[in-house]
């Protein structure tokens, strides 16, 4: 039985490589608290430009890896765009 690839040595190396660069969040542009507790909303997480749920072959790709806040990464979900979905327009009965 294969283990979770996000617990492997290659994934940890990718996280360490990205963390060492101390880049700002690629989604919001603000600085990341690299020394914060990993559960903190403004702490570092590895995000993927192309979501792994859609492109699992890019899980360990440096070109697909981005530094992000935990909150920004979670709110983006598996969407490829960083813009929130626009609310659908309701028809008006006013003339």
PDB file of N, CA, C and O in Angstrom:
ATOM      1  N   UNK A   1       0.840  -1.180   0.000  1.00  0.00           N
ATOM      2  CA  UNK A   1       0.000   0.000   0.000  1.00  0.00           C
ATOM      3  C   UNK A   1       0.883   1.241   0.000  1.00  0.00           C
ATOM      4  O   UNK A   1       1.759   1.381   0.853  1.00  0.00           O
ATOM      5  N   UNK A   2       0.664   2.118  -0.926  1.00  0.00           N
ATOM      6  CA  UNK A   2       1.457   3.344  -1.038  1.00  0.00           C
ATOM      7  C   UNK A   2       1.004   4.352   0.022  1.00  0.00           C
ATOM      8  O   UNK A   2      -0.179   4.455   0.348  1.00  0.00           O
ATOM      9  N   UNK A   3       1.983   5.088   0.547  1.00  0.00           N
ATOM     10  CA  UNK A   3       1.675   6.101   1.549  1.00  0.00           C
ATOM     11  C   UNK A   3       1.256   7.407   0.903  1.00  0.00           C
ATOM     12  O   UNK A   3       1.230   7.532  -0.321  1.00  0.00           O
ATOM     13  N   UNK A   4       0.933   8.360   1.727  1.00  0.00           N
ATOM     14  CA  UNK A   4       0.556   9.686   1.268  1.00  0.00           C
ATOM     15  C   UNK A   4       1.809  10.400   0.748  1.00  0.00           C
ATOM     16  O   UNK A   4       2.764  10.566   1.507  1.00  0.00           O
ATOM     17  N   UNK A   5       1.836  10.831  -0.528  1.00  0.00           N
ATOM     18  CA  UNK A   5       3.037  11.491  -1.057  1.00  0.00           C
ATOM     19  C   UNK A   5       3.347  12.818  -0.374  1.00  0.00           C
ATOM     20  O   UNK A   5       4.472  13.309  -0.472  1.00  0.00           O
ATOM     21  N   UNK A   6       2.375  13.408   0.314  1.00  0.00           N
ATOM     22  CA  UNK A   6       2.647  14.668   1.012  1.00  0.00           C
ATOM     23  C   UNK A   6       3.381  14.451   2.324  1.00  0.00           C
ATOM     24  O   UNK A   6       3.772  15.418   2.977  1.00  0.00           O
ATOM     25  N   UNK A   7       3.574  13.208   2.719  1.00  0.00           N
ATOM     26  CA  UNK A   7       4.351  12.911   3.917  1.00  0.00           C
ATOM     27  C   UNK A   7       5.750  12.431   3.579  1.00  0.00           C
ATOM     28  O   UNK A   7       6.532  12.108   4.474  1.00  0.00           O
ATOM     29  N   UNK A   8       6.070  12.381   2.296  1.00  0.00           N
ATOM     30  CA  UNK A   8       7.347  11.837   1.865  1.00  0.00           C
ATOM     31  C   UNK A   8       8.486  12.834   1.916  1.00  0.00           C
ATOM     32  O   UNK A   8       8.291  14.032   2.122  1.00  0.00           O
ATOM     33  N   UNK A   9       9.679  12.301   1.720  1.00  0.00           N
ATOM     34  CA  UNK A   9      10.896  13.102   1.766  1.00  0.00           C
ATOM     35  C   UNK A   9      10.922  14.152   0.659  1.00  0.00           C
ATOM     36  O   UNK A   9      11.324  15.290   0.903  1.00  0.00           O
ATOM     37  N   UNK A  10      10.503  13.793  -0.546  1.00  0.00           N
ATOM     38  CA  UNK A  10      10.535  14.746  -1.658  1.00  0.00           C
ATOM     39  C   UNK A  10       9.605  15.929  -1.411  1.00  0.00           C
ATOM     40  O   UNK A  10       9.946  17.063  -1.748  1.00  0.00           O
ATOM     41  N   UNK A  11       8.442  15.681  -0.830  1.00  0.00           N
ATOM     42  CA  UNK A  11       7.501  16.766  -0.533  1.00  0.00           C
ATOM     43  C   UNK A  11       8.053  17.669   0.572  1.00  0.00           C
ATOM     44  O   UNK A  11       7.933  18.892   0.489  1.00  0.00           O
ATOM     45  N   UNK A  12       8.655  17.079   1.600  1.00  0.00           N
ATOM     46  CA  UNK A  12       9.250  17.882   2.675  1.00  0.00           C
ATOM     47  C   UNK A  12      10.403  18.728   2.151  1.00  0.00           C
ATOM     48  O   UNK A  12      10.579  19.866   2.586  1.00  0.00           O
ATOM     49  N   UNK A  13      11.189  18.190   1.224  1.00  0.00           N
ATOM     50  CA  UNK A  13      12.271  18.972   0.611  1.00  0.00           C
ATOM     51  C   UNK A  13      11.719  20.142  -0.190  1.00  0.00           C
ATOM     52  O   UNK A  13      12.268  21.243  -0.153  1.00  0.00           O
ATOM     53  N   UNK A  14      10.642  19.902  -0.907  1.00  0.00           N
ATOM     54  CA  UNK A  14      10.006  20.971  -1.678  1.00  0.00           C
ATOM     55  C   UNK A  14       9.510  22.080  -0.746  1.00  0.00           C
ATOM     56  O   UNK A  14       9.689  23.262  -1.036  1.00  0.00           O
ATOM     57  N   UNK A  15       8.894  21.700   0.366  1.00  0.00           N
ATOM     58  CA  UNK A  15       8.428  22.697   1.350  1.00  0.00           C
ATOM     59  C   UNK A  15       9.608  23.476   1.931  1.00  0.00           C
ATOM     60  O   UNK A  15       9.538  24.698   2.064  1.00  0.00           O
ATOM     61  N   UNK A  16      10.692  22.774   2.279  1.00  0.00           N
ATOM     62  CA  UNK A  16      11.861  23.438   2.846  1.00  0.00           C
ATOM     63  C   UNK A  16      12.502  24.387   1.840  1.00  0.00           C
ATOM     64  O   UNK A  16      12.939  25.478   2.207  1.00  0.00           O
ATOM     65  N   UNK A  17      12.561  23.977   0.577  1.00  0.00           N
ATOM     66  CA  UNK A  17      13.125  24.832  -0.481  1.00  0.00           C
ATOM     67  C   UNK A  17      12.307  26.110  -0.627  1.00  0.00           C
ATOM     68  O   UNK A  17      12.869  27.200  -0.735  1.00  0.00           O
ATOM     69  N   UNK A  18      10.995  25.980  -0.630  1.00  0.00           N
ATOM     70  CA  UNK A  18      10.118  27.134  -0.786  1.00  0.00           C
ATOM     71  C   UNK A  18      10.146  28.021   0.462  1.00  0.00           C
ATOM     72  O   UNK A  18      10.149  29.247   0.352  1.00  0.00           O
ATOM     73  N   UNK A  19      10.167  27.410   1.635  1.00  0.00           N
ATOM     74  CA  UNK A  19      10.210  28.162   2.894  1.00  0.00           C
ATOM     75  C   UNK A  19      11.497  28.973   2.998  1.00  0.00           C
ATOM     76  O   UNK A  19      11.471  30.094   3.506  1.00  0.00           O
ATOM     77  N   UNK A  20      12.622  28.435   2.530  1.00  0.00           N
ATOM     78  CA  UNK A  20      13.914  29.115   2.616  1.00  0.00           C
ATOM     79  C   UNK A  20      13.942  30.398   1.786  1.00  0.00           C
ATOM     80  O   UNK A  20      14.751  31.285   2.060  1.00  0.00           O
ATOM     81  N   UNK A  21      13.095  30.509   0.802  1.00  0.00           N
ATOM     82  CA  UNK A  21      13.070  31.705  -0.039  1.00  0.00           C
ATOM     83  C   UNK A  21      12.375  32.883   0.634  1.00  0.00           C
ATOM     84  O   UNK A  21      12.589  34.030   0.241  1.00  0.00           O
ATOM     85  N   UNK A  22      11.540  32.619   1.648  1.00  0.00           N
ATOM     86  CA  UNK A  22      10.849  33.672   2.410  1.00  0.00           C
ATOM     87  C   UNK A  22      10.054  34.613   1.508  1.00  0.00           C
ATOM     88  O   UNK A  22      10.094  35.831   1.681  1.00  0.00           O
ATOM     89  N   UNK A  23       9.342  34.048   0.560  1.00  0.00           N
ATOM     90  CA  UNK A  23       8.540  34.834  -0.373  1.00  0.00           C
ATOM     91  C   UNK A  23       7.236  35.289   0.274  1.00  0.00           C
ATOM     92  O   UNK A  23       6.770  34.653   1.219  1.00  0.00           O
ATOM     93  N   UNK A  24       6.637  36.377  -0.212  1.00  0.00           N
ATOM     94  CA  UNK A  24       5.307  36.772   0.271  1.00  0.00           C
ATOM     95  C   UNK A  24       4.246  35.836  -0.308  1.00  0.00           C
ATOM     96  O   UNK A  24       4.525  35.045  -1.209  1.00  0.00           O
ATOM     97  N   UNK A  25       3.048  35.935   0.213  1.00  0.00           N
ATOM     98  CA  UNK A  25       1.937  35.108  -0.265  1.00  0.00           C
ATOM     99  C   UNK A  25       1.649  35.459  -1.717  1.00  0.00           C
ATOM    100  O   UNK A  25       1.495  36.633  -2.055  1.00  0.00           O
ATOM    101  N   UNK A  26       1.577  34.464  -2.565  1.00  0.00           N
ATOM    102  CA  UNK A  26       1.356  34.720  -3.992  1.00  0.00           C
ATOM    103  C   UNK A  26      -0.090  35.087  -4.282  1.00  0.00           C
ATOM    104  O   UNK A  26      -0.390  35.593  -5.364  1.00  0.00           O
ATOM    105  N   UNK A  27      -0.993  34.842  -3.336  1.00  0.00           N
ATOM    106  CA  UNK A  27      -2.403  35.155  -3.554  1.00  0.00           C
ATOM    107  C   UNK A  27      -2.763  36.576  -3.123  1.00  0.00           C
ATOM    108  O   UNK A  27      -3.465  37.283  -3.846  1.00  0.00           O
ATOM    109  N   UNK A  28      -2.285  36.999  -1.947  1.00  0.00           N
ATOM    110  CA  UNK A  28      -2.657  38.335  -1.456  1.00  0.00           C
ATOM    111  C   UNK A  28      -1.495  39.327  -1.491  1.00  0.00           C
ATOM    112  O   UNK A  28      -1.724  40.535  -1.422  1.00  0.00           O
ATOM    113  N   UNK A  29      -0.261  38.849  -1.597  1.00  0.00           N
ATOM    114  CA  UNK A  29       0.898  39.734  -1.681  1.00  0.00           C
ATOM    115  C   UNK A  29       1.481  40.180  -0.352  1.00  0.00           C
ATOM    116  O   UNK A  29       2.497  40.875  -0.336  1.00  0.00           O
ATOM    117  N   UNK A  30       0.868  39.803   0.763  1.00  0.00           N
ATOM    118  CA  UNK A  30       1.374  40.199   2.082  1.00  0.00           C
ATOM    119  C   UNK A  30       2.427  39.220   2.576  1.00  0.00           C
ATOM    120  O   UNK A  30       2.513  38.085   2.108  1.00  0.00           O
ATOM    121  N   UNK A  31       3.242  39.691   3.551  1.00  0.00           N
ATOM    122  CA  UNK A  31       4.279  38.841   4.109  1.00  0.00           C
ATOM    123  C   UNK A  31       3.675  37.662   4.863  1.00  0.00           C
ATOM    124  O   UNK A  31       2.591  37.760   5.437  1.00  0.00           O
ATOM    125  N   UNK A  32       4.394  36.557   4.848  1.00  0.00           N
ATOM    126  CA  UNK A  32       3.968  35.331   5.527  1.00  0.00           C
ATOM    127  C   UNK A  32       4.727  35.214   6.835  1.00  0.00           C
ATOM    128  O   UNK A  32       5.921  35.509   6.887  1.00  0.00           O
ATOM    129  N   UNK A  33       4.050  34.786   7.893  1.00  0.00           N
ATOM    130  CA  UNK A  33       4.695  34.550   9.182  1.00  0.00           C
ATOM    131  C   UNK A  33       5.357  33.175   9.191  1.00  0.00           C
ATOM    132  O   UNK A  33       4.758  32.192   9.627  1.00  0.00           O
ATOM    133  N   UNK A  34       6.589  33.114   8.711  1.00  0.00           N
ATOM    134  CA  UNK A  34       7.281  31.824   8.599  1.00  0.00           C
ATOM    135  C   UNK A  34       7.599  31.209   9.957  1.00  0.00           C
ATOM    136  O   UNK A  34       7.832  30.004  10.043  1.00  0.00           O
ATOM    137  N   UNK A  35       7.614  32.015  11.022  1.00  0.00           N
ATOM    138  CA  UNK A  35       7.924  31.498  12.354  1.00  0.00           C
ATOM    139  C   UNK A  35       6.672  31.209  13.184  1.00  0.00           C
ATOM    140  O   UNK A  35       6.781  30.808  14.343  1.00  0.00           O
ATOM    141  N   UNK A  36       5.502  31.406  12.612  1.00  0.00           N
ATOM    142  CA  UNK A  36       4.251  31.158  13.334  1.00  0.00           C
ATOM    143  C   UNK A  36       3.966  29.667  13.437  1.00  0.00           C
ATOM    144  O   UNK A  36       4.510  28.858  12.686  1.00  0.00           O
ATOM    145  N   UNK A  37       3.103  29.324  14.382  1.00  0.00           N
ATOM    146  CA  UNK A  37       2.637  27.957  14.517  1.00  0.00           C
ATOM    147  C   UNK A  37       1.971  27.531  13.207  1.00  0.00           C
ATOM    148  O   UNK A  37       1.217  28.317  12.634  1.00  0.00           O
ATOM    149  N   UNK A  38       2.220  26.322  12.717  1.00  0.00           N
ATOM    150  CA  UNK A  38       1.651  25.894  11.427  1.00  0.00           C
ATOM    151  C   UNK A  38       0.131  25.957  11.350  1.00  0.00           C
ATOM    152  O   UNK A  38      -0.424  25.975  10.251  1.00  0.00           O
ATOM    153  N   UNK A  39      -0.553  25.990  12.487  1.00  0.00           N
ATOM    154  CA  UNK A  39      -2.017  26.058  12.482  1.00  0.00           C
ATOM    155  C   UNK A  39      -2.544  27.481  12.394  1.00  0.00           C
ATOM    156  O   UNK A  39      -3.742  27.687  12.203  1.00  0.00           O
ATOM    157  N   UNK A  40      -1.659  28.470  12.532  1.00  0.00           N
ATOM    158  CA  UNK A  40      -2.063  29.878  12.487  1.00  0.00           C
ATOM    159  C   UNK A  40      -2.514  30.241  11.070  1.00  0.00           C
ATOM    160  O   UNK A  40      -1.910  29.780  10.102  1.00  0.00           O
ATOM    161  N   UNK A  41      -3.567  31.063  10.927  1.00  0.00           N
ATOM    162  CA  UNK A  41      -4.073  31.412   9.591  1.00  0.00           C
ATOM    163  C   UNK A  41      -3.066  32.149   8.705  1.00  0.00           C
ATOM    164  O   UNK A  41      -3.166  32.083   7.480  1.00  0.00           O
ATOM    165  N   UNK A  42      -2.105  32.843   9.298  1.00  0.00           N
ATOM    166  CA  UNK A  42      -1.122  33.588   8.505  1.00  0.00           C
ATOM    167  C   UNK A  42       0.216  32.867   8.380  1.00  0.00           C
ATOM    168  O   UNK A  42       1.211  33.471   7.979  1.00  0.00           O
ATOM    169  N   UNK A  43       0.247  31.585   8.717  1.00  0.00           N
ATOM    170  CA  UNK A  43       1.486  30.809   8.612  1.00  0.00           C
ATOM    171  C   UNK A  43       1.691  30.323   7.177  1.00  0.00           C
ATOM    172  O   UNK A  43       0.799  30.431   6.335  1.00  0.00           O
ATOM    173  N   UNK A  44       2.869  29.793   6.922  1.00  0.00           N
ATOM    174  CA  UNK A  44       3.256  29.319   5.595  1.00  0.00           C
ATOM    175  C   UNK A  44       2.597  27.990   5.254  1.00  0.00           C
ATOM    176  O   UNK A  44       2.539  27.082   6.083  1.00  0.00           O
ATOM    177  N   UNK A  45       2.103  27.886   4.030  1.00  0.00           N
ATOM    178  CA  UNK A  45       1.717  26.600   3.446  1.00  0.00           C
ATOM    179  C   UNK A  45       2.186  26.572   2.004  1.00  0.00           C
ATOM    180  O   UNK A  45       2.337  27.614   1.365  1.00  0.00           O
ATOM    181  N   UNK A  46       2.409  25.394   1.509  1.00  0.00           N
ATOM    182  CA  UNK A  46       2.761  25.219   0.112  1.00  0.00           C
ATOM    183  C   UNK A  46       1.466  25.134  -0.678  1.00  0.00           C
ATOM    184  O   UNK A  46       0.629  24.270  -0.420  1.00  0.00           O
ATOM    185  N   UNK A  47       1.308  26.025  -1.629  1.00  0.00           N
ATOM    186  CA  UNK A  47       0.134  26.016  -2.496  1.00  0.00           C
ATOM    187  C   UNK A  47       0.581  25.615  -3.888  1.00  0.00           C
ATOM    188  O   UNK A  47       1.762  25.722  -4.219  1.00  0.00           O
ATOM    189  N   UNK A  48      -0.337  25.162  -4.689  1.00  0.00           N
ATOM    190  CA  UNK A  48      -0.036  24.748  -6.050  1.00  0.00           C
ATOM    191  C   UNK A  48      -0.783  25.643  -7.033  1.00  0.00           C
ATOM    192  O   UNK A  48      -1.984  25.870  -6.891  1.00  0.00           O
ATOM    193  N   UNK A  49      -0.061  26.146  -8.025  1.00  0.00           N
ATOM    194  CA  UNK A  49      -0.666  26.975  -9.058  1.00  0.00           C
ATOM    195  C   UNK A  49      -1.779  26.204  -9.763  1.00  0.00           C
ATOM    196  O   UNK A  49      -2.898  26.702  -9.886  1.00  0.00           O
ATOM    197  N   UNK A  50      -1.479  25.007 -10.221  1.00  0.00           N
ATOM    198  CA  UNK A  50      -2.481  24.089 -10.765  1.00  0.00           C
ATOM    199  C   UNK A  50      -2.889  23.163  -9.619  1.00  0.00           C
ATOM    200  O   UNK A  50      -2.035  22.447  -9.096  1.00  0.00           O
ATOM    201  N   UNK A  51      -4.139  23.149  -9.214  1.00  0.00           N
ATOM    202  CA  UNK A  51      -4.556  22.328  -8.075  1.00  0.00           C
ATOM    203  C   UNK A  51      -4.206  20.853  -8.272  1.00  0.00           C
ATOM    204  O   UNK A  51      -4.373  20.301  -9.360  1.00  0.00           O
ATOM    205  N   UNK A  52      -3.725  20.235  -7.215  1.00  0.00           N
ATOM    206  CA  UNK A  52      -3.319  18.836  -7.263  1.00  0.00           C
ATOM    207  C   UNK A  52      -4.525  17.932  -7.511  1.00  0.00           C
ATOM    208  O   UNK A  52      -4.371  16.840  -8.057  1.00  0.00           O
ATOM    209  N   UNK A  53      -5.710  18.367  -7.122  1.00  0.00           N
ATOM    210  CA  UNK A  53      -6.900  17.552  -7.374  1.00  0.00           C
ATOM    211  C   UNK A  53      -7.185  17.444  -8.867  1.00  0.00           C
ATOM    212  O   UNK A  53      -7.823  16.490  -9.313  1.00  0.00           O
ATOM    213  N   UNK A  54      -6.715  18.417  -9.637  1.00  0.00           N
ATOM    214  CA  UNK A  54      -6.929  18.388 -11.085  1.00  0.00           C
ATOM    215  C   UNK A  54      -5.700  17.898 -11.836  1.00  0.00           C
ATOM    216  O   UNK A  54      -5.825  17.332 -12.923  1.00  0.00           O
ATOM    217  N   UNK A  55      -4.508  18.109 -11.267  1.00  0.00           N
ATOM    218  CA  UNK A  55      -3.263  17.693 -11.903  1.00  0.00           C
ATOM    219  C   UNK A  55      -2.359  17.022 -10.875  1.00  0.00           C
ATOM    220  O   UNK A  55      -1.383  17.635 -10.444  1.00  0.00           O
ATOM    221  N   UNK A  56      -2.646  15.778 -10.462  1.00  0.00           N
ATOM    222  CA  UNK A  56      -1.837  15.121  -9.430  1.00  0.00           C
ATOM    223  C   UNK A  56      -0.390  14.889  -9.838  1.00  0.00           C
ATOM    224  O   UNK A  56       0.467  14.699  -8.976  1.00  0.00           O
ATOM    225  N   UNK A  57      -0.103  14.900 -11.127  1.00  0.00           N
ATOM    226  CA  UNK A  57       1.265  14.709 -11.587  1.00  0.00           C
ATOM    227  C   UNK A  57       2.165  15.897 -11.237  1.00  0.00           C
ATOM    228  O   UNK A  57       3.388  15.770 -11.299  1.00  0.00           O
ATOM    229  N   UNK A  58       1.591  17.046 -10.870  1.00  0.00           N
ATOM    230  CA  UNK A  58       2.363  18.239 -10.542  1.00  0.00           C
ATOM    231  C   UNK A  58       2.573  18.430  -9.037  1.00  0.00           C
ATOM    232  O   UNK A  58       2.980  19.510  -8.609  1.00  0.00           O
ATOM    233  N   UNK A  59       2.307  17.421  -8.247  1.00  0.00           N
ATOM    234  CA  UNK A  59       2.423  17.530  -6.789  1.00  0.00           C
ATOM    235  C   UNK A  59       3.826  17.935  -6.355  1.00  0.00           C
ATOM    236  O   UNK A  59       3.971  18.780  -5.472  1.00  0.00           O
ATOM    237  N   UNK A  60       4.846  17.362  -6.946  1.00  0.00           N
ATOM    238  CA  UNK A  60       6.221  17.602  -6.515  1.00  0.00           C
ATOM    239  C   UNK A  60       6.982  18.520  -7.463  1.00  0.00           C
ATOM    240  O   UNK A  60       8.213  18.539  -7.440  1.00  0.00           O
ATOM    241  N   UNK A  61       6.285  19.270  -8.283  1.00  0.00           N
ATOM    242  CA  UNK A  61       6.912  20.150  -9.261  1.00  0.00           C
ATOM    243  C   UNK A  61       7.249  21.502  -8.635  1.00  0.00           C
ATOM    244  O   UNK A  61       6.383  22.145  -8.041  1.00  0.00           O
ATOM    245  N   UNK A  62       8.503  21.933  -8.765  1.00  0.00           N
ATOM    246  CA  UNK A  62       8.902  23.251  -8.258  1.00  0.00           C
ATOM    247  C   UNK A  62       8.214  24.374  -9.022  1.00  0.00           C
ATOM    248  O   UNK A  62       7.926  25.427  -8.454  1.00  0.00           O
ATOM    249  N   UNK A  63       7.954  24.158 -10.296  1.00  0.00           N
ATOM    250  CA  UNK A  63       7.316  25.183 -11.109  1.00  0.00           C
ATOM    251  C   UNK A  63       5.862  25.412 -10.694  1.00  0.00           C
ATOM    252  O   UNK A  63       5.299  26.473 -10.966  1.00  0.00           O
ATOM    253  N   UNK A  64       5.262  24.432 -10.045  1.00  0.00           N
ATOM    254  CA  UNK A  64       3.865  24.526  -9.638  1.00  0.00           C
ATOM    255  C   UNK A  64       3.720  24.963  -8.179  1.00  0.00           C
ATOM    256  O   UNK A  64       2.611  25.256  -7.733  1.00  0.00           O
ATOM    257  N   UNK A  65       4.813  25.010  -7.439  1.00  0.00           N
ATOM    258  CA  UNK A  65       4.783  25.317  -6.004  1.00  0.00           C
ATOM    259  C   UNK A  65       4.790  26.828  -5.767  1.00  0.00           C
ATOM    260  O   UNK A  65       5.526  27.568  -6.418  1.00  0.00           O
ATOM    261  N   UNK A  66       3.969  27.261  -4.837  1.00  0.00           N
ATOM    262  CA  UNK A  66       3.883  28.678  -4.458  1.00  0.00           C
ATOM    263  C   UNK A  66       3.762  28.782  -2.945  1.00  0.00           C
ATOM    264  O   UNK A  66       3.200  27.899  -2.297  1.00  0.00           O
ATOM    265  N   UNK A  67       4.292  29.867  -2.385  1.00  0.00           N
ATOM    266  CA  UNK A  67       4.159  30.139  -0.952  1.00  0.00           C
ATOM    267  C   UNK A  67       2.851  30.888  -0.723  1.00  0.00           C
ATOM    268  O   UNK A  67       2.536  31.832  -1.448  1.00  0.00           O
ATOM    269  N   UNK A  68       2.090  30.464   0.291  1.00  0.00           N
ATOM    270  CA  UNK A  68       0.808  31.115   0.579  1.00  0.00           C
ATOM    271  C   UNK A  68       0.509  31.069   2.063  1.00  0.00           C
ATOM    272  O   UNK A  68       1.036  30.228   2.792  1.00  0.00           O
ATOM    273  N   UNK A  69      -0.349  31.987   2.506  1.00  0.00           N
ATOM    274  CA  UNK A  69      -0.886  31.904   3.865  1.00  0.00           C
ATOM    275  C   UNK A  69      -1.819  30.705   3.935  1.00  0.00           C
ATOM    276  O   UNK A  69      -2.421  30.325   2.931  1.00  0.00           O
ATOM    277  N   UNK A  70      -1.937  30.121   5.091  1.00  0.00           N
ATOM    278  CA  UNK A  70      -2.872  29.011   5.274  1.00  0.00           C
ATOM    279  C   UNK A  70      -4.296  29.463   4.935  1.00  0.00           C
ATOM    280  O   UNK A  70      -5.042  28.733   4.282  1.00  0.00           O
ATOM    281  N   UNK A  71      -4.670  30.664   5.377  1.00  0.00           N
ATOM    282  CA  UNK A  71      -6.024  31.182   5.130  1.00  0.00           C
ATOM    283  C   UNK A  71      -6.273  31.396   3.635  1.00  0.00           C
ATOM    284  O   UNK A  71      -7.333  31.032   3.127  1.00  0.00           O
ATOM    285  N   UNK A  72      -5.315  31.977   2.937  1.00  0.00           N
ATOM    286  CA  UNK A  72      -5.473  32.220   1.492  1.00  0.00           C
ATOM    287  C   UNK A  72      -5.551  30.907   0.726  1.00  0.00           C
ATOM    288  O   UNK A  72      -6.361  30.762  -0.189  1.00  0.00           O
ATOM    289  N   UNK A  73      -4.716  29.963   1.099  1.00  0.00           N
ATOM    290  CA  UNK A  73      -4.693  28.658   0.441  1.00  0.00           C
ATOM    291  C   UNK A  73      -6.019  27.934   0.648  1.00  0.00           C
ATOM    292  O   UNK A  73      -6.562  27.349  -0.289  1.00  0.00           O
ATOM    293  N   UNK A  74      -6.532  27.972   1.854  1.00  0.00           N
ATOM    294  CA  UNK A  74      -7.792  27.286   2.150  1.00  0.00           C
ATOM    295  C   UNK A  74      -8.972  27.947   1.456  1.00  0.00           C
ATOM    296  O   UNK A  74      -9.861  27.258   0.958  1.00  0.00           O
ATOM    297  N   UNK A  75      -8.991  29.281   1.416  1.00  0.00           N
ATOM    298  CA  UNK A  75     -10.128  29.959   0.792  1.00  0.00           C
ATOM    299  C   UNK A  75     -10.129  29.792  -0.724  1.00  0.00           C
ATOM    300  O   UNK A  75     -11.188  29.849  -1.349  1.00  0.00           O
ATOM    301  N   UNK A  76      -8.975  29.589  -1.313  1.00  0.00           N
ATOM    302  CA  UNK A  76      -8.901  29.386  -2.763  1.00  0.00           C
ATOM    303  C   UNK A  76      -9.436  28.020  -3.154  1.00  0.00           C
ATOM    304  O   UNK A  76     -10.019  27.866  -4.227  1.00  0.00           O
ATOM    305  N   UNK A  77      -9.247  27.034  -2.303  1.00  0.00           N
ATOM    306  CA  UNK A  77      -9.735  25.691  -2.610  1.00  0.00           C
ATOM    307  C   UNK A  77      -9.016  25.090  -3.803  1.00  0.00           C
ATOM    308  O   UNK A  77      -7.797  25.218  -3.918  1.00  0.00           O
ATOM    309  N   UNK A  78      -9.749  24.438  -4.691  1.00  0.00           N
ATOM    310  CA  UNK A  78      -9.109  23.832  -5.858  1.00  0.00           C
ATOM    311  C   UNK A  78      -9.403  24.616  -7.136  1.00  0.00           C
ATOM    312  O   UNK A  78      -9.332  24.068  -8.236  1.00  0.00           O
ATOM    313  N   UNK A  79      -9.735  25.903  -6.987  1.00  0.00           N
ATOM    314  CA  UNK A  79      -9.967  26.741  -8.168  1.00  0.00           C
ATOM    315  C   UNK A  79      -8.627  27.147  -8.774  1.00  0.00           C
ATOM    316  O   UNK A  79      -7.637  27.293  -8.058  1.00  0.00           O
ATOM    317  N   UNK A  80      -8.599  27.326 -10.073  1.00  0.00           N
ATOM    318  CA  UNK A  80      -7.379  27.764 -10.729  1.00  0.00           C
ATOM    319  C   UNK A  80      -7.266  29.280 -10.729  1.00  0.00           C
ATOM    320  O   UNK A  80      -6.170  29.809 -10.910  1.00  0.00           O
ATOM    321  N   UNK A  81      -8.348  29.981 -10.533  1.00  0.00           N
ATOM    322  CA  UNK A  81      -8.327  31.439 -10.509  1.00  0.00           C
ATOM    323  C   UNK A  81      -8.318  31.921  -9.065  1.00  0.00           C
ATOM    324  O   UNK A  81      -8.838  31.254  -8.171  1.00  0.00           O
ATOM    325  N   UNK A  82      -7.722  33.088  -8.852  1.00  0.00           N
ATOM    326  CA  UNK A  82      -7.674  33.645  -7.499  1.00  0.00           C
ATOM    327  C   UNK A  82      -8.856  34.559  -7.229  1.00  0.00           C
ATOM    328  O   UNK A  82      -9.073  34.961  -6.086  1.00  0.00           O
ATOM    329  N   UNK A  83      -9.622  34.895  -8.254  1.00  0.00           N
ATOM    330  CA  UNK A  83     -10.770  35.774  -8.083  1.00  0.00           C
ATOM    331  C   UNK A  83     -11.983  34.980  -7.607  1.00  0.00           C
ATOM    332  O   UNK A  83     -12.241  33.895  -8.128  1.00  0.00           O
ATOM    333  N   UNK A  84     -12.733  35.491  -6.632  1.00  0.00           N
ATOM    334  CA  UNK A  84     -13.948  34.792  -6.205  1.00  0.00           C
ATOM    335  C   UNK A  84     -14.990  34.785  -7.307  1.00  0.00           C
ATOM    336  O   UNK A  84     -15.012  35.666  -8.166  1.00  0.00           O
ATOM    337  N   UNK A  85     -15.836  33.798  -7.274  1.00  0.00           N
ATOM    338  CA  UNK A  85     -16.893  33.693  -8.272  1.00  0.00           C
ATOM    339  C   UNK A  85     -17.880  34.847  -8.091  1.00  0.00           C
ATOM    340  O   UNK A  85     -18.262  35.170  -6.966  1.00  0.00           O
ATOM    341  N   UNK A  86     -18.284  35.456  -9.181  1.00  0.00           N
ATOM    342  CA  UNK A  86     -19.259  36.539  -9.119  1.00  0.00           C
ATOM    343  C   UNK A  86     -20.645  35.955  -8.853  1.00  0.00           C
ATOM    344  O   UNK A  86     -20.999  34.893  -9.365  1.00  0.00           O
ATOM    345  N   UNK A  87     -21.408  36.661  -8.052  1.00  0.00           N
ATOM    346  CA  UNK A  87     -22.760  36.198  -7.759  1.00  0.00           C
ATOM    347  C   UNK A  87     -23.621  36.346  -9.011  1.00  0.00           C
ATOM    348  O   UNK A  87     -23.499  37.337  -9.730  1.00  0.00           O
ATOM    349  N   UNK A  88     -24.475  35.386  -9.274  1.00  0.00           N
ATOM    350  CA  UNK A  88     -25.332  35.507 -10.467  1.00  0.00           C
ATOM    351  C   UNK A  88     -26.292  36.685 -10.309  1.00  0.00           C
ATOM    352  O   UNK A  88     -26.767  36.980  -9.212  1.00  0.00           O
ATOM    353  N   UNK A  89     -26.558  37.335 -11.413  1.00  0.00           N
ATOM    354  CA  UNK A  89     -27.465  38.477 -11.416  1.00  0.00           C
ATOM    355  C   UNK A  89     -28.899  38.002 -11.365  1.00  0.00           C
ATOM    356  O   UNK A  89     -29.295  37.113 -12.119  1.00  0.00           O
ATOM    357  N   UNK A  90     -29.676  38.592 -10.480  1.00  0.00           N
ATOM    358  CA  UNK A  90     -31.094  38.253 -10.391  1.00  0.00           C
ATOM    359  C   UNK A  90     -31.878  39.134 -11.342  1.00  0.00           C
ATOM    360  O   UNK A  90     -31.565  40.309 -11.530  1.00  0.00           O
ATOM    361  N   UNK A  91     -32.880  38.557 -11.925  1.00  0.00           N
ATOM    362  CA  UNK A  91     -33.745  39.341 -12.820  1.00  0.00           C
ATOM    363  C   UNK A  91     -34.555  40.332 -11.998  1.00  0.00           C
ATOM    364  O   UNK A  91     -35.024  40.016 -10.904  1.00  0.00           O
ATOM    365  N   UNK A  92     -34.712  41.525 -12.536  1.00  0.00           N
ATOM    366  CA  UNK A  92     -35.452  42.557 -11.853  1.00  0.00           C
ATOM    367  C   UNK A  92     -36.852  42.668 -12.464  1.00  0.00           C
ATOM    368  O   UNK A  92     -37.038  42.501 -13.669  1.00  0.00           O
ATOM    369  N   UNK A  93     -37.824  42.951 -11.602  1.00  0.00           N
ATOM    370  CA  UNK A  93     -39.192  43.155 -12.107  1.00  0.00           C
ATOM    371  C   UNK A  93     -39.464  44.629 -12.372  1.00  0.00           C
ATOM    372  O   UNK A  93     -40.545  44.996 -12.833  1.00  0.00           O
ATOM    373  N   UNK A  94     -38.484  45.466 -12.080  1.00  0.00           N
ATOM    374  CA  UNK A  94     -38.655  46.896 -12.315  1.00  0.00           C
ATOM    375  C   UNK A  94     -38.423  47.203 -13.780  1.00  0.00           C
ATOM    376  O   UNK A  94     -37.530  46.636 -14.410  1.00  0.00           O
ATOM    377  N   UNK A  95     -39.213  48.086 -14.309  1.00  0.00           N
ATOM    378  CA  UNK A  95     -39.064  48.475 -15.707  1.00  0.00           C
ATOM    379  C   UNK A  95     -38.534  49.821 -15.738  1.00  0.00           C
ATOM    380  O   UNK A  95     -38.319  50.375 -16.817  1.00  0.00           O
TER     381      UNK A  95
END
